[in-house]
Amino acid sequence: MDFNGNEQALVRLGQALQARDYRFVTVTPATHARVNSRSGNESARTLRDVFGWNRPFQEEILPAPIFDLMKEAKILTPHPLGWKSRLRASTLHGKLFFHSAYPTEAADSVFFGPDTYRFARMIQDFLDRNACPIRRAVDIGCGAGPGAIVFSSEQPETETFATDINPAALSLTRVNAALNGVAHLICCQSNLVSEVPGQFDLIMANPPYLNDPAQRAYRHGGGPLGSALSLAIVETALESLTPGGVLLLYTGVAMQEGQDPFFSAVQHTLDNTGFLYRYQELDPDVFGEELLEPAYSSAERIAAVALQVTAPES
């Protein structure tokens, strides 16, 4: 992979954190806010406070190499209490991932959170069951790259693409791939798979699924309840999977009056096509704070779901 200067410094910073056995599990924004609002958490005292909880800090609490690498990577921003990191670092499956600072308000923010852990588990569970060769794979809307990197770590011989419309996401995916020893991942700026011709044995996707009034790319799924992008990925799978190929889609659904409008749309799209599908509700209640927004006035809850679609063999 080719890296610019900032990315090279960021790789070295990540390696320095790995050498210090850095660990952090990213929580929901609501939990993050509650923990940081506790008395005594106004500023950072540890590496986890700086890169995980993303609290402001004084230079002297960090080892000099860490602060110098942050400066070289251009991720320092001044703060009334000293400095603050423009990126967070989280760990998953023993791997380290850089992603956007808290709160993720910018239009080009790169998401990482509890959904990421569920998505990675979905991929790992599939790999544990799968006995078919996977020659070509793609992670659509890769974000910080966890899906593609978890997969490529297990399947190093597969030609694997990581696509996203956000250049900032692709930059962090390159960095995170290097940090986790995945040198063969192919990063490509693309809307779905428009810039990656050909077919795939595996399509993975953890797309945004909320209705975001600001229409930030990492949150806004399109349509009245955020499902438009997820449905577009299902339709892409119909055209882009090899015979016997598989789509793994992790997404969220706004449930209405006990009904699942996303699954109804999936059935309408897939029935009578010969494609097989499995559907599972993974968590019945995520992002409950969104129900306060006008767009969700008719929703009872938002559920995290997993969809696996398998193309017919011939």
C-alpha angles and dihedrals in degrees: 000000000000117000134192120224096266091051092050090052090047091053089052090048090052091049089052090053091047090051088056091051092245114190131178134158113208116227133197118290090249093054091044090055093048094050094046091049093061117110110268094027096090093106138018128267101170142034089259089055091052101042102022108033088028094220123165114263146188117245094238095065091067128072107254095245091055095051092045092051091049088053092048092048089050095233097126119104125182117250132183088249094047120277140346131202118244089210137047127213124217135177128226127170088354091303128118123230130186116212140157126310124257125291098039097213102135120101091237097046116145113225129224123160147112090317087060092059092050091047092051090049090051091054093046092049090052092050091049090056101035120100099170123100115256109206100165129023139170135197106210114210091008097183108183089355104250096136096049092041095049089048096045092049088061097036107038094160094058120099098238128188128196112201132185138152090226116085090200090059092051091049091054091044090057091049094046092047090054091047091053099044097254101134097158099061113122114218117201134174103230143143100239102315098324092122096041108070124200135042134297137220089208133025117188125188139170099176129179109271107179131100100242115187089208090050093223108182096233093054110026115089097176131237125068094299103024101262101111096094093046090052090048089055091052090052090047089055091057089061101032108044121098117230105291091013121145137224117206109194124179113187145138132253131203103222118215125198092336093309131116108220093183094056090046089055091046091053091049090051098044106033113106093014098100091242115130121218142189122197128192136176105225101181123011097206126036131150091012090169088070090070087076090066120095092238089064098047091119097042123101096193143337114242131195111231139182124215124189117189122187122196119227115264093239 
